[in-house]
Amino acid sequence: MCGICGIAYKDSERVVNSNTLIRIRDTMIHRGPDDCGLFIDHNIGLGHRRLSIIDISGGHQPMTNEDGSIWIVYNGEIYNFKEIRKNLEAKGHIFKTKTDTEVIIHAYEQYGIDCVHHFNGMFAFALWDSKKKLLFLARDRLGIKPLYYTIWNGTFLFASEIKAILAYDNFPKEVNTEVIEEYLIFRFVAGPNTFFKHIFNLLPGHILIWKDGQIYLKKYWDMELENKEEYKNEEEITEKLDALLKNSVHKRLISDVPLGTFNSGGLDSSLITAYVCKLKKEPIHTFSVGFYEKAFDESYYARMLSKEYKTKHHEIKVTGKKFAKILPQMIYYHDEPLNHPNSVLIYYISKLAKNYVTVVLTGEGADELFAGYPRYFIPKICQVFKKVPYSPIFLKFIGNYIQHHKIKKLAVFSSMDFKSVLLYNSAFVNPTLIKKIIDPELIKQNFTYRYQLLSNRNLDNLGKLLYLDLKTYLVSILIRQDKMSMATSIESRVPYLDHRIVEFSYAIISRLKQKNWQTKYLLKKNAMFYLPLKIIKRKKSGFGVPLSEWLSDDHSLGQYLELLNDQKFDYLNYRYIQKIIKNKNQPDCSEILWSLINLALWYRIFIEVKTKL
């Protein structure tokens, strides 16, 4: 696991400055504290920071092939690299190291840019082919590893983190105002855009070719949504799912350094922990984070699983004061305003884990594959209510008096057209509220990328929700997981997101994913063989954070509310925001205040460069 970066000049006579490349590279020293390297070939420069996981002594990067014509910088793990290597050796390829990095080089030599189809893993890499004079970038299928790029003044820049690109000589730090509305509604900017003008995400499942100063983008992977085989037999599904999960976890146990699991006490992470314990002979390390606020604390269930499987369990509790103190630093590591409050918790649990292990397995992805969020029932409920006379009026009346988040969401949705119900299913804040908060010129609500994802006619309503979340909400979770864990030099692996499991999940008939109005019905059925019933049957908590309580505490998040009086960020209606602050104890208010605080802190850290970290 590493940090990668690079510079490519359109002018072939212009030589990359090593000091500039080092400065860019070393903004990401937290991603790779064990080793570093540079490669410069006139107008091309590659930089690398290494966190050593496999072949610790032989994995220095940038790495090259036998004749020095191909160079690579790479971040991630290819879990099937040994099988690929065996096939390549049979074709005459000779290897000097035991790394998966070298496998990518030889796979490119053999298959060209189609090599990505052979990889099972999480990865972001850049490969320079000096004979063809092209730079080849790729990001894994689900977006587990981040990769950003820009073309600015004839210069192509790429990096694992945005802050590395910002470190380039005189690069402009400009706010991309077009994403503010989307962020405040969904907490995440979907598609290629970021909060910075000129800087873009390389989308999951995509490759990028730079040649002669031009870039070419191509999608190499997506779910097969047409003519897909539909699994309808529960026993067959459970048996196949168990085999796939077991194999996925087994592949992700490959490591030359100690590993463990993050176990929140929820179904998803507990099931991964159970598989690891079944496959490992010696007791593993498990880690959890909790709160002193009992309503949000899950540590009881994490300890229950630890006792069941005799793990070496470690836990930490986070106070509102500790949370608030470190928030600016977390925004710096994230490069953009934080999406989710539990990002900070992942940093703390990663910091704890670093004392014992270098690799952890986590439970991200199960909700988006197997319908784990209760909000997935809302469109179905809306369809029922729309058949009842005056139901929108009734729901709106109820929503005004009941503070339950999902009731309020249902009340808002009852008056929307059905396509909007699907679009806003993953929204954290009512879009009508955002109209009162930001400059009217920023109210566009076109959300083209999100609507495109919903337009597939081969999916039913639940399928569309899952597909939309896989391409948007899940990506935000994966970016959070990567950046918060890598901030402490911890590698996170996500067994649920083996692409074979993702493809299998989309071949399962939807009604089995929500059978008997249960979330994750099939995963729970599989878990019956591994987990205590209390963990399987427990109510989903969502790894929540007591935002309302902490916003009311001036020693906690409440201390940042004064930032919302600043009025230096020209795009906000500060007078209306003050009304929201007065009602900060209400759930809807705490959700939007969280995002506004993050936006204000991000602006100070990256645009004004004022906040000390």
N, C-alpha and C positions, 0 to 999 in steps of 0.2 A: 504494500500500500504506500502510495507516494503522492508527490505533487509534481506536476509537469508544466512546462511552459515553452514558448518558442517565439522567434521573430523571423519573418521572411520579407525581404525587400523586393519590390517589383524591379527596381534598378539592380541588375545583376552585378554592376561594378561597385555597388555600395557594400561595405563590409560591416558585419554586425560587431558592435563594440562589446567586448567581454565584460567590462564593468557594468554596462547597462543590463546585460543578460543576467549577471550575478545578482544585481539589485532586485530584478523582477523575481528571480528564482527564490531568493532568500526571504521574501515576504511570506513564503509558505514553509518556513523551517519546521513549524509544528507538524506538518504533514509528513516530514521525513527527516528526523533528527539524527539518523544513523549514518548517512552517507550523502554525498552530493556529487554532481558532475556537469560538465559542459561539452558541447560539440559545436564548432563553428566551421562552416564551409562557405566562405565569402559572404554572400547575402542571406545565408540560412544559419540560424542559431537555435540549438535545443538545450534546455536546462532541466535538471532533475534533482529532486530531494527524495531520499529513500528511507522508508521504514522497512527494515529487513524482516521478511517473513519466511521465504523459501530460498534455499541455497544462500545462506547468509554471507558466505565468503566469496561467492562467485557471481553475484547478481548486480554488480556495479553498472550504472547507466549514466549517460547514453550508451547503448550497446550496439554493436555492429555485426555484420556477417563476415565471412571469410576474407573477401576482397575489399572490404571497407566501402562498398557502394551503397549499402543500405544502413541507415541509423535509426534507432527508435528510442523514444521516451514513453514510459508506460506506467499507468496507475491502475491497480486492480489485481484480480486473480482469475486465471483460466483453470477451472477445476478439472477439466478433462485433458489437460495438457500432456499427460503421460500417454494417453491413447493416441493423441494427434502425433506426438513425437515418434511413437512406434511406427505409425503409418508413413511418416516422412522419412524415417531411417530406412524403411523398406524401399523407398523410392530413391535412395542414394544420398540423402542429406546427412551431414556430419555435424555433431553438436560438441561444443566445448564446455558448456555449463549444464547444470541440472535445473535451470530456471524455466518458468513459463514464458518469460520475456523472449528468450531465444526461439521458443516455439513459434511465437507470433512472426518473427522475422522469416523463418524458414517456411511457414505457412503462406506468407505473402509471396515469397519466391515461387512457391508451387502453384498457388491459386490466384494470385493477384488480389484485387480488392475484395473478391468473393471469399477470402479467407475468413471474414467475420461470421459467415454461416456455419463454420466448423467449431466455433468457440462456445462453450458453456461456461458462463461466468459473469463477473462484473468488471467492466473495463472502460478506460478512456485512454487512448494512445495516439501518438503522432509519429509517423514513419516518413523519413526522407529518403527518396529514391533518387540518387544523384545521376543515374543513367537516364532516367525519364524526366528528370528535373521537376518532380512533383512531390508535394507534401500531402500525405494521406492521413486524415484524422477519422477516428471512429469512437462512438459511444455505445455502451451496451444496450440491449434491447429494451430494458425497463427504465433506464436512467438512474441506476444505483450509484454510478460514479459521475460527477459533474464535469462539464467541459464548456468553456466560454471562448468566444472569439470576437475579433473586430477587424475591419479594414479601415485604416485611417491614414490619410496623406500618403498613399502608396505603400503603407506598411501593414502586413498581416500579423496579428498577434493572437496567441491562444494561451490558455492557462487553466489549471484546475480550479482556481479561485479568481474572482473579479479583481480583488485588491492587487493581484500580480500585474494585471493589465494596466491598472491605474498607476502603477509604479513606473511605467514607461515615460520617457522624456516628454514633459509638457502635455501629457494626454489630458484632454478636457474632462472635468468632472461635472457633467451636466445632468440634471434630473430629466428623466423620461416621464413627462406629465401624463402621457396617454395611459399609463398603467395604474394611476392612483385610484381611480374609481374601482377597477377590478380588484385591486389589493384590499381596499376597505370593505368590499362586499364578501370576497372569497378568501382573503388572507393569502392569496397566492396569485402570481401572474403566470397564466398558462401560455404555452407556445414558446416562440423563440425570444420574445422581448424580456428585458430586465429593467431594473429601476434606473439604469444608466443609458443615456443616449449613446448610440454607436456600438454598444456591447450586447451580444446575443448568446443565447443558449444553443449549443448543438443539441437538437432534439434527440430523445431516446430512440434507439433503433435506426439512427441515421449515420451516414458517412459524409465527409467533406473532403473535396480535392482542391488544393491550391496549386495553380500552375500559371506561369507568366503573369502573375499579379491578379488573376481572376479566381473566383471560388465557384465550385459546383457542388450542390447539395443533392443527396439521394437517400430515400428511405430504403433500408435493406430488410426490415422485418416488421411484421404486424401480425395480429391474430388472423387466422383464416376464418372469415365471417360468412363466406358463401359456401354452400354445399357442405357444411360441417357435419360430422357424425355426431348425433345426439345420444348421449348415454342416459338411459332411463331406468335401469335396474339398480336399485340401491346397493345390493350386495356386491355387484360388479364394481360399482363406483367406489365403495368403501375399500374393497380389496386393492383396486388399482391406485387409489389415493394413498393408501398406507405404503404400498411399494414405492411409489414416487417420492413420498416424503422421506422415507427411510434412506433411499438412495441419494436424495438431495442433501440430507444432513451428513451422510457418510462422506460425500464428495467435499463438503465444506469443513471437514475435520482435518484436512491436509494442512500441515503447518510444521515448521521447524522451531516454533516458539510456543509458549504456554497459551491455552485458550480456555474460555468459559462461556457462560450465557448470561444475557440480561433476562431476568425473570421478574416481571411486574406482579405476578400472581394471577394474571388474566389467562384466558384459555390459550391464546395464540403462543405466547412466549413459554407458557408452562408445557405445552405439547412439544415444542422444539427442545426444551430442556429434557423432557422425558426421553425423546429419541436419542439425544446425545448421551444420556446416562446409560441407555440400553447398549449403545455401541462402544462406549469407552469402558475399559476394565477398571481403571482407577477413579476415585471420586473427583468430580469436577468442581470448579469454582462457579458460584452463581451470585448475581448481584441484583439488588433492588433499591429503590428510592421511595421514601414515604414522607408524610407530613405529620405535624402535631395536631392538625385539624382532622379529627377522626373520620368525618364524612368523606374525606378524600384519600385516606390512607389505606393502601392495599397490602401492606407488609405482612399482615396475618396470613394471607393466602400464599405469599411467596415463601414464608417460613413453613407452611404446611407442606408444600411441594418439596422443599429442601429436606424435611424430615422423612418424607415418603421415599426419596431417592438417595438420601444420605450424602447430600452435596456439602461442600465447604461454603457456607452461605455468608454473605457480607451485605450489610445494608447501611444506608445513610438517610438521615432526615433533613429536609430543607425547610428553613424558616423563611418568612416573608422578607426579613431583613437581609439574609444571605442571598436570596433570589434577586432582590433589587440592587444590591451592591455590585453584582457581577453582570447585570443586564447589558450595560454599554459594551463590555468586552465581548459578550455573546453576539451582539449585533455586528461588531467588527469582524468576528470570525465568520459570520453568516454572509457578509457582504451586502445584504439587503435587510430591510425591516424583517424581524422574525415573523414566521407564519404562526407558530403555535407556542403557547406558554411553556409546554413541556419540553421545548428545545433546551431550556436552561437545566431541566432535570437530567436530560441525557448527558449534558456536559458534566454534571456532578457525579452521576453514576459511572461515566467513563473515566473520570479522574480517580474515582475509588478503584475501579477495575485495573487501572494501569499499575497499581501497586502489586498486582498478582499475575496478570496475563497481558498479552499483546493483541489477541484476537478474541472477539466475542460473536456468538450467534444470537440473532434477535428474531422477533416475531412479526416484523412489518410485512404487509401484503395480504394477509389472510382475509381481512375484512373486505377488501376490494375484489377478491376472487370468489369468496363464498358468501357474500351478502351479509356482512356482519354488523352494519350500522342500522339502528332502528329507523333512521330517516328514510331508508329504502322502502318502508311501508307507506310513506306519506302519499305518493302518487296513487297508490291503490285505494287508499282511504278517500282521497280527493275525488276519484272517479265515482265512488259510492255516494258521497255527499252531493255531488253535482246533480244527481238524480232526485234529490230531495228538495222540494220547494222551499225557498227562503233560507236554505242552509248557509249561504255566504254571510247573510245578515246575522244569523244566529252565532256563527263561529266568530265573526268580528266582535260581537257583543261579549262572548265568553272570553275572547283573547284580551279584551280591555281590562278584565278583572282577575284573570288567572295568570300568575307570573311564570308558569311552566313554559320553558323554551319551546318545546315541540308543539304545545297547544297554540302558542303565538304564531309559530311557523305555519301551522295548518290553517290558521285564520287568515294569514296573509295569502297563502296559496289558493284559498278557496275562490278568490276573485280573479285569479290569473288564468290565461289560456294554458292548455296542457303542456305545450312545448316549453313555456316559461317555468312551469312546475318542475319539469325535468332539469332545466338549466340551473335553477336556483336551489336545487335539492342540497347542494353542498355549501350553500351560502351561510355565513356566520351572522350577517347583519342584513336587515331588511333594506332592499335597494332604494325604497322611498326615503328612508332616513338619510342615506348618502347624498341624495339630491339637496338636502338642507345643509350639508356639511361642507361640500366642496364647490368650487367655482363652477357656475353653470356651463362654461365653455368646455369643461372636462367631462360633462355628462354626455356620453356617447352611447353606452349600453349596446354596442354592436356585438362585442364578444364573438367575433367571427370564428376564431379557432375553436371555441367551445361549441358553437352551433354546428360547425362542420363535423365534429365528433358525434353529435347527436343525430346526424342526418342519415345514418346507415339504416337502410330498410330491412336488412337481414336480421336485425335484433328486435326482440320484444322490449317492453318498457324497462323491465329490470335489467335486461342485457345492455340497454343504452346507458342506464345509470352506472353500471359497473364499468363499462368501457370508458365513459367520460371520466370517472374517478381514477381509473387506471392511468389515463393519460394526463391528468391534471392534479387532483388531490394527492394521489399516491406519490407523484413526483415531488411534491412539496415535502412530504414526509421523508422521502429518501434523501433529499438534499439536507433536511434537518439532521437526519441520522448521520450522514457522512460528515458534515462540517462540525457538528458538535463532538463527535467521537474523535475525528482527526485533529481537533483542537488540542486533544490530550495525547495524541499519537497512538490511538487505538483503532484497529481495523474491525469494522462491523460487517458481518455476513448475514444474508437474508435468505434462508432456505426455501421459504414459500415462493420466492420469485425466480426459482429455476424456470427457465422458459418452457420446459416440458410440462410443468405443473400449471403454468398460466394457460398454455394452449389446451390442456386437458380440461381445465375449469370452464373454458368457453365452449366445450363440447358437451357439457352437462345441461340437461333441460332445466329451465329456470324454476319451475314449480318445486323442484326438489331442494333448491337452495333456501327457500322460505317455507318449507312444508310446516303445516300446523302453526303458522304465524311465528315461527322460530327463526331467529337470526342464526346463520352458520349451521343450519341443521345437519348437513353432511359432515362438517368438520367435528361437530359435537359427537356425532355417531361414531366417528373414527376414534375420538378421544376417550370413549368409554373403555377402551382396552388399556389406557395408559394413565389416566388421571383420576384423582378423587372426585366423587360426584359433586362435592361442594364447589369445586372449581368450575366444573362443567355447567352447573345449574345457576351459578351466581349471576347477578345482574351486571351488565356491562358498565364499566365506569369510565372508559375512554382515557385513562391516564390524565385525569383532570387536575386543574390547579385552582386553589381558592381565590380567584381573581377579585371577587367583590369584597371579601374580607381584607385582602392586602391593599386594595385601592383606598380603603377607609383608614389605613394606617400610614401616618406621615413618616414612619421609619421604614416602611416597606414601599410598595409601588406608589402609594399616595404621594411620595416626595416628588414624583415626576409629573404630577398634574400641573405644576407651575409652568412647565414647558409649553403647555397649551394656552398660555397667556402671551407667549413670545411674539406672535404675529409676524415673524420673519419669513415663515413659509407662506408665500403669497396665495396659495391655492385653497385655503381653508376659511370657513366662516367661523371666526373665533367667538363671536357673540352667541351663536347657537351652541357651540361646544361648551360654553360656560353653563348653559341650561342642562346639558347632559351631565356635567360634573356634579351638579346639585342632586342628581338622581343616580349617582354612581353605584348605589347598592343594588339596583335592579339588574337582572342578568343581561338584558339587551344592552344596557348602558356600559356594563363592565366589558362586554365583548368589543364594542367600538372604541372605548377608551384604551384598551390594550393595544389595538392597532395604531391609534393616533399617537400614543406614547412612543411606540416603536418608530413610527414615521418621523417624529420630532427628533428622537435620539439619532436615528440614521442620518438625518440631514445635518446635524451638528458634527457627527463623526466623519462623514465622507465628503460633504459639500463645503461646510464651513471649516472643518478640521479644527474644532474647538474643544470637544469633550476629551478629557484625559482618560486613558484606559489603565 
